[in-house]
Amino acid sequence: MDTPSEISPQEAWPLLHHPAFVWIDVREDAEWNYGHLDGIQHMPMSSLTEQSFSRFPKTQKMIIICRSGNRSRSITEALRELGYVHAQN
């Protein structure tokens, strides 16, 4: 079964500390410094390259977040094109 590229906040929230999931916040530093959830990795969108995610296996379950969902949607789409089939916005 294919992993959908979109996940609702209600569906994602219970997965926040699930060991199988990596959460990545792509907001910029000022937004991150203003506030963030514990346990989430910070990877500002402006600093991302294709190699930024090479440390993760292509099978890694990822939830990509930002403030409004636009940046995380772009990153999720790019990751899925690179073969990260379980990346979700």
N, CA, C and O atoms as a GROMACS GRO file, in nm:
protein
  356
    1MET      N    1   0.084  -0.119   0.000
    1MET     CA    2   0.000   0.000   0.000
    1MET      C    3   0.089   0.125   0.000
    1MET      O    4   0.185   0.134   0.076
    2ASP      N    5   0.055   0.219  -0.085
    2ASP     CA    6   0.132   0.343  -0.093
    2ASP      C    7   0.105   0.432   0.026
    2ASP      O    8  -0.008   0.440   0.075
    3THR      N    9   0.209   0.500   0.073
    3THR     CA   10   0.196   0.598   0.180
    3THR      C   11   0.147   0.728   0.118
    3THR      O   12   0.210   0.777   0.025
    4PRO      N   13   0.037   0.785   0.167
    4PRO     CA   14  -0.010   0.912   0.110
    4PRO      C   15   0.091   1.023   0.140
    4PRO      O   16   0.160   1.020   0.242
    5SER      N   17   0.100   1.121   0.049
    5SER     CA   18   0.195   1.229   0.068
    5SER      C   19   0.147   1.331   0.171
    5SER      O   20   0.227   1.408   0.224
    6GLU      N   21   0.019   1.332   0.200
    6GLU     CA   22  -0.037   1.426   0.297
    6GLU      C   23  -0.088   1.350   0.419
    6GLU      O   24  -0.144   1.241   0.407
    7ILE      N   25  -0.067   1.410   0.536
    7ILE     CA   26  -0.118   1.353   0.660
    7ILE      C   27  -0.177   1.469   0.739
    7ILE      O   28  -0.118   1.577   0.746
    8SER      N   29  -0.292   1.448   0.799
    8SER     CA   30  -0.356   1.555   0.876
    8SER      C   31  -0.285   1.571   1.011
    8SER      O   32  -0.222   1.477   1.059
    9PRO      N   33  -0.296   1.688   1.071
    9PRO     CA   34  -0.238   1.706   1.205
    9PRO      C   35  -0.294   1.605   1.305
    9PRO      O   36  -0.221   1.557   1.393
   10GLN      N   37  -0.420   1.572   1.292
   10GLN     CA   38  -0.482   1.476   1.384
   10GLN      C   39  -0.423   1.336   1.368
   10GLN      O   40  -0.408   1.263   1.465
   11GLU      N   41  -0.390   1.300   1.244
   11GLU     CA   42  -0.328   1.169   1.219
   11GLU      C   43  -0.181   1.169   1.260
   11GLU      O   44  -0.129   1.068   1.308
   12ALA      N   45  -0.114   1.283   1.240
   12ALA     CA   46   0.030   1.291   1.266
   12ALA      C   47   0.063   1.299   1.415
   12ALA      O   48   0.161   1.240   1.460
   13TRP      N   49  -0.017   1.371   1.489
   13TRP     CA   50   0.015   1.398   1.630
   13TRP      C   51   0.050   1.273   1.710
   13TRP      O   52   0.150   1.276   1.783
   14PRO      N   53  -0.026   1.163   1.701
   14PRO     CA   54   0.010   1.044   1.778
   14PRO      C   55   0.145   0.982   1.737
   14PRO      O   56   0.200   0.899   1.809
   15LEU      N   57   0.197   1.023   1.623
   15LEU     CA   58   0.323   0.968   1.573
   15LEU      C   59   0.444   1.050   1.613
   15LEU      O   60   0.557   1.018   1.576
   16LEU      N   61   0.422   1.158   1.690
   16LEU     CA   62   0.530   1.250   1.725
   16LEU      C   63   0.649   1.180   1.788
   16LEU      O   64   0.763   1.210   1.752
   17HIS      N   65   0.628   1.091   1.878
   17HIS     CA   66   0.738   1.022   1.946
   17HIS      C   67   0.748   0.874   1.908
   17HIS      O   68   0.813   0.796   1.977
   18HIS      N   69   0.682   0.838   1.799
   18HIS     CA   70   0.690   0.699   1.750
   18HIS      C   71   0.830   0.676   1.695
   18HIS      O   72   0.877   0.754   1.612
   19PRO      N   73   0.898   0.571   1.739
   19PRO     CA   74   1.037   0.550   1.699
   19PRO      C   75   1.058   0.526   1.549
   19PRO      O   76   1.170   0.543   1.500
   20ALA      N   77   0.956   0.488   1.477
   20ALA     CA   78   0.972   0.461   1.334
   20ALA      C   79   0.968   0.589   1.249
   20ALA      O   80   1.002   0.586   1.131
   21PHE      N   81   0.927   0.700   1.309
   21PHE     CA   82   0.910   0.825   1.235
   21PHE      C   83   1.016   0.927   1.270
   21PHE      O   84   1.054   0.943   1.386
   22VAL      N   85   1.064   0.997   1.167
   22VAL     CA   86   1.151   1.112   1.185
   22VAL      C   87   1.068   1.234   1.146
   22VAL      O   88   1.011   1.239   1.038
   23TRP      N   89   1.063   1.332   1.236
   23TRP     CA   90   0.995   1.458   1.208
   23TRP      C   91   1.101   1.562   1.173
   23TRP      O   92   1.202   1.574   1.242
   24ILE      N   93   1.077   1.636   1.064
   24ILE     CA   94   1.172   1.737   1.019
   24ILE      C   95   1.098   1.868   0.997
   24ILE      O   96   1.002   1.875   0.920
   25ASP      N   97   1.143   1.971   1.066
   25ASP     CA   98   1.087   2.106   1.055
   25ASP      C   99   1.175   2.184   0.959
   25ASP      O  100   1.294   2.203   0.985
   26VAL      N  101   1.117   2.232   0.848
   26VAL     CA  102   1.194   2.302   0.746
   26VAL      C  103   1.180   2.455   0.755
   26VAL      O  104   1.216   2.527   0.662
   27ARG      N  105   1.128   2.503   0.868
   27ARG     CA  106   1.120   2.648   0.887
   27ARG      C  107   1.260   2.705   0.903
   27ARG      O  108   1.354   2.633   0.937
   28GLU      N  109   1.274   2.833   0.878
   28GLU     CA  110   1.403   2.900   0.890
   28GLU      C  111   1.437   2.922   1.038
   28GLU      O  112   1.352   2.905   1.125
   29ASP      N  113   1.562   2.958   1.064
   29ASP     CA  114   1.612   2.968   1.201
   29ASP      C  115   1.528   3.058   1.292
   29ASP      O  116   1.500   3.021   1.405
   30ALA      N  117   1.489   3.175   1.244
   30ALA     CA  118   1.412   3.268   1.328
   30ALA      C  119   1.279   3.206   1.370
   30ALA      O  120   1.235   3.223   1.484
   31GLU      N  121   1.214   3.135   1.278
   31GLU     CA  122   1.088   3.069   1.310
   31GLU      C  123   1.110   2.957   1.410
   31GLU      O  124   1.034   2.941   1.505
   32TRP      N  125   1.214   2.880   1.390
   32TRP     CA  126   1.249   2.770   1.480
   32TRP      C  127   1.278   2.822   1.620
   32TRP      O  128   1.232   2.768   1.720
   33ASN      N  129   1.357   2.930   1.625
   33ASN     CA  130   1.394   2.988   1.754
   33ASN      C  131   1.275   3.045   1.828
   33ASN      O  132   1.275   3.052   1.951
   34TYR      N  133   1.173   3.086   1.755
   34TYR     CA  134   1.052   3.139   1.817
   34TYR      C  135   0.977   3.030   1.893
   34TYR      O  136   0.911   3.057   1.993
   35GLY      N  137   0.988   2.908   1.844
   35GLY     CA  138   0.924   2.795   1.912
   35GLY      C  139   0.921   2.672   1.826
   35GLY      O  140   0.904   2.680   1.704
   36HIS      N  141   0.937   2.558   1.889
   36HIS     CA  142   0.932   2.430   1.818
   36HIS      C  143   0.900   2.318   1.916
   36HIS      O  144   0.911   2.334   2.037
   37LEU      N  145   0.861   2.206   1.860
   37LEU     CA  146   0.831   2.089   1.941
   37LEU      C  147   0.960   2.013   1.971
   37LEU      O  148   1.048   2.002   1.885
   38ASP      N  149   0.971   1.961   2.091
   38ASP     CA  150   1.087   1.880   2.128
   38ASP      C  151   1.088   1.751   2.047
   38ASP      O  152   0.983   1.694   2.017
   39GLY      N  153   1.206   1.707   2.012
   39GLY     CA  154   1.220   1.581   1.942
   39GLY      C  155   1.213   1.590   1.791
   39GLY      O  156   1.220   1.488   1.722
   40ILE      N  157   1.200   1.711   1.739
   40ILE     CA  158   1.192   1.730   1.594
   40ILE      C  159   1.325   1.782   1.542
   40ILE      O  160   1.387   1.868   1.605
   41GLN      N  161   1.370   1.728   1.430
   41GLN     CA  162   1.494   1.775   1.369
   41GLN      C  163   1.468   1.904   1.292
   41GLN      O  164   1.364   1.920   1.228
   42HIS      N  165   1.563   1.994   1.298
   42HIS     CA  166   1.553   2.122   1.227
   42HIS      C  167   1.646   2.120   1.107
   42HIS      O  168   1.767   2.104   1.121
   43MET      N  169   1.588   2.137   0.990
   43MET     CA  170   1.664   2.144   0.865
   43MET      C  171   1.605   2.258   0.783
   43MET      O  172   1.514   2.235   0.703
   44PRO      N  173   1.655   2.381   0.800
   44PRO     CA  174   1.597   2.495   0.729
   44PRO      C  175   1.593   2.473   0.577
   44PRO      O  176   1.691   2.427   0.518
   45MET      N  177   1.480   2.505   0.517
   45MET     CA  178   1.463   2.483   0.374
   45MET      C  179   1.572   2.550   0.292
   45MET      O  180   1.618   2.494   0.192
   46SER      N  181   1.614   2.669   0.334
   46SER     CA  182   1.714   2.743   0.256
   46SER      C  183   1.850   2.674   0.252
   46SER      O  184   1.933   2.707   0.168
   47SER      N  185   1.874   2.580   0.342
   47SER     CA  186   2.003   2.512   0.344
   47SER      C  187   1.997   2.369   0.290
   47SER      O  188   2.098   2.298   0.291
   48LEU      N  189   1.882   2.327   0.243
   48LEU     CA  190   1.866   2.188   0.197
   48LEU      C  191   1.922   2.166   0.057
   48LEU      O  192   1.909   2.250  -0.032
   49THR      N  193   1.984   2.050   0.041
   49THR     CA  194   2.029   2.003  -0.090
   49THR      C  195   1.984   1.858  -0.102
   49THR      O  196   1.930   1.801  -0.006
   50GLU      N  197   2.004   1.798  -0.217
   50GLU     CA  198   1.969   1.656  -0.232
   50GLU      C  199   2.045   1.570  -0.133
   50GLU      O  200   1.993   1.468  -0.087
   51GLN      N  201   2.166   1.610  -0.098
   51GLN     CA  202   2.248   1.532  -0.006
   51GLN      C  203   2.204   1.548   0.140
   51GLN      O  204   2.245   1.468   0.225
   52SER      N  205   2.122   1.648   0.170
   52SER     CA  206   2.079   1.671   0.308
   52SER      C  207   2.009   1.551   0.369
   52SER      O  208   2.014   1.530   0.490
   53PHE      N  209   1.945   1.473   0.287
   53PHE     CA  210   1.867   1.359   0.336
   53PHE      C  211   1.936   1.226   0.315
   53PHE      O  212   1.878   1.121   0.343
   54SER      N  213   2.058   1.229   0.265
   54SER     CA  214   2.128   1.104   0.233
   54SER      C  215   2.155   1.018   0.356
   54SER      O  216   2.181   0.898   0.343
   55ARG      N  217   2.151   1.076   0.474
   55ARG     CA  218   2.174   0.998   0.596
   55ARG      C  219   2.055   0.909   0.631
   55ARG      O  220   2.065   0.819   0.715
   56PHE      N  221   1.941   0.935   0.566
   56PHE     CA  222   1.821   0.856   0.590
   56PHE      C  223   1.804   0.751   0.481
   56PHE      O  224   1.826   0.779   0.363
   57PRO      N  225   1.764   0.629   0.519
   57PRO     CA  226   1.734   0.530   0.415
   57PRO      C  227   1.608   0.573   0.338
   57PRO      O  228   1.523   0.644   0.391
   58LYS      N  229   1.598   0.528   0.215
   58LYS     CA  230   1.482   0.564   0.132
   58LYS      C  231   1.351   0.514   0.192
   58LYS      O  232   1.244   0.563   0.157
   59THR      N  233   1.359   0.417   0.281
   59THR     CA  234   1.239   0.361   0.344
   59THR      C  235   1.200   0.433   0.474
   59THR      O  236   1.101   0.397   0.538
   60GLN      N  237   1.278   0.534   0.514
   60GLN     CA  238   1.252   0.607   0.638
   60GLN      C  239   1.115   0.674   0.634
   60GLN      O  240   1.080   0.740   0.536
   61LYS      N  241   1.038   0.658   0.740
   61LYS     CA  242   0.910   0.727   0.752
   61LYS      C  243   0.940   0.867   0.804
   61LYS      O  244   1.000   0.884   0.910
   62MET      N  245   0.898   0.970   0.727
   62MET     CA  246   0.927   1.108   0.761
   62MET      C  247   0.800   1.191   0.759
   62MET      O  248   0.712   1.172   0.674
   63ILE      N  249   0.791   1.281   0.854
   63ILE     CA  250   0.685   1.381   0.853
   63ILE      C  251   0.755   1.516   0.845
   63ILE      O  252   0.831   1.553   0.935
   64ILE      N  253   0.729   1.588   0.738
   64ILE     CA  254   0.794   1.716   0.711
   64ILE      C  255   0.693   1.826   0.748
   64ILE      O  256   0.578   1.823   0.704
   65ILE      N  257   0.739   1.922   0.829
   65ILE     CA  258   0.649   2.028   0.873
   65ILE      C  259   0.710   2.166   0.852
   65ILE      O  260   0.832   2.181   0.841
   66CYS      N  261   0.623   2.267   0.847
   66CYS     CA  262   0.663   2.408   0.847
   66CYS      C  263   0.547   2.486   0.909
   66CYS      O  264   0.462   2.427   0.975
   67ARG      N  265   0.544   2.616   0.888
   67ARG     CA  266   0.439   2.697   0.949
   67ARG      C  267   0.303   2.675   0.883
   67ARG      O  268   0.204   2.649   0.951
   68SER      N  269   0.298   2.685   0.751
   68SER     CA  270   0.170   2.679   0.681
   68SER      C  271   0.149   2.554   0.596
   68SER      O  272   0.037   2.526   0.554
   69GLY      N  273   0.255   2.480   0.571
   69GLY     CA  274   0.243   2.360   0.490
   69GLY      C  275   0.294   2.375   0.348
   69GLY      O  276   0.308   2.275   0.277
   70ASN      N  277   0.323   2.496   0.304
   70ASN     CA  278   0.370   2.516   0.167
   70ASN      C  279   0.513   2.466   0.148
   70ASN      O  280   0.540   2.390   0.054
   71ARG      N  281   0.604   2.506   0.235
   71ARG     CA  282   0.743   2.462   0.223
   71ARG      C  283   0.753   2.312   0.245
   71ARG      O  284   0.823   2.242   0.172
   72SER      N  285   0.684   2.262   0.345
   72SER     CA  286   0.691   2.118   0.373
   72SER      C  287   0.631   2.038   0.256
   72SER      O  288   0.678   1.928   0.228
   73ARG      N  289   0.530   2.091   0.190
   73ARG     CA  290   0.474   2.022   0.073
   73ARG      C  291   0.578   2.014  -0.038
   73ARG      O  292   0.595   1.909  -0.101
   74SER      N  293   0.649   2.124  -0.062
   74SER     CA  294   0.752   2.126  -0.167
   74SER      C  295   0.863   2.025  -0.136
   74SER      O  296   0.908   1.951  -0.223
   75ILE      N  297   0.907   2.024  -0.010
   75ILE     CA  298   1.014   1.932   0.029
   75ILE      C  299   0.965   1.787   0.021
   75ILE      O  300   1.038   1.700  -0.025
   76THR      N  301   0.844   1.762   0.065
   76THR     CA  302   0.788   1.627   0.059
   76THR      C  303   0.781   1.578  -0.085
   76THR      O  304   0.817   1.464  -0.114
   77GLU      N  305   0.734   1.664  -0.176
   77GLU     CA  306   0.727   1.626  -0.317
   77GLU      C  307   0.866   1.595  -0.372
   77GLU      O  308   0.884   1.496  -0.444
   78ALA      N  309   0.964   1.678  -0.338
   78ALA     CA  310   1.101   1.656  -0.385
   78ALA      C  311   1.157   1.525  -0.330
   78ALA      O  312   1.220   1.449  -0.402
   79LEU      N  313   1.133   1.499  -0.202
   79LEU     CA  314   1.181   1.375  -0.141
   79LEU      C  315   1.119   1.253  -0.207
   79LEU      O  316   1.188   1.154  -0.233
   80ARG      N  317   0.991   1.261  -0.234
   80ARG     CA  318   0.924   1.147  -0.296
   80ARG      C  319   0.978   1.123  -0.437
   80ARG      O  320   0.991   1.008  -0.480
   81GLU      N  321   1.011   1.230  -0.509
   81GLU     CA  322   1.072   1.215  -0.641
   81GLU      C  323   1.211   1.152  -0.631
   81GLU      O  324   1.255   1.084  -0.724
   82LEU      N  325   1.278   1.174  -0.518
   82LEU     CA  326   1.411   1.115  -0.496
   82LEU      C  327   1.402   0.971  -0.444
   82LEU      O  328   1.504   0.905  -0.424
   83GLY      N  329   1.279   0.922  -0.423
   83GLY     CA  330   1.262   0.784  -0.380
   83GLY      C  331   1.227   0.763  -0.234
   83GLY      O  332   1.217   0.649  -0.189
   84TYR      N  333   1.210   0.872  -0.160
   84TYR     CA  334   1.168   0.861  -0.019
   84TYR      C  335   1.015   0.845  -0.017
   84TYR      O  336   0.941   0.942   0.002
   85VAL      N  337   0.971   0.723  -0.036
   85VAL     CA  338   0.830   0.695  -0.060
   85VAL      C  339   0.741   0.711   0.064
   85VAL      O  340   0.618   0.711   0.053
   86HIS      N  341   0.803   0.725   0.180
   86HIS     CA  342   0.724   0.739   0.302
   86HIS      C  343   0.734   0.880   0.360
   86HIS      O  344   0.699   0.902   0.476
   87ALA      N  345   0.780   0.977   0.281
   87ALA     CA  346   0.781   1.118   0.325
   87ALA      C  347   0.639   1.171   0.317
   87ALA      O  348   0.568   1.150   0.219
   88GLN      N  349   0.599   1.241   0.423
   88GLN     CA  350   0.465   1.297   0.429
   88GLN      C  351   0.469   1.441   0.476
   88GLN      O  352   0.553   1.479   0.557
   89ASN      N  353   0.378   1.521   0.424
   89ASN     CA  354   0.361   1.661   0.461
   89ASN      C  355   0.247   1.667   0.562
   89ASN      O  356   0.213   1.776   0.609
   0.00000   0.00000   0.00000
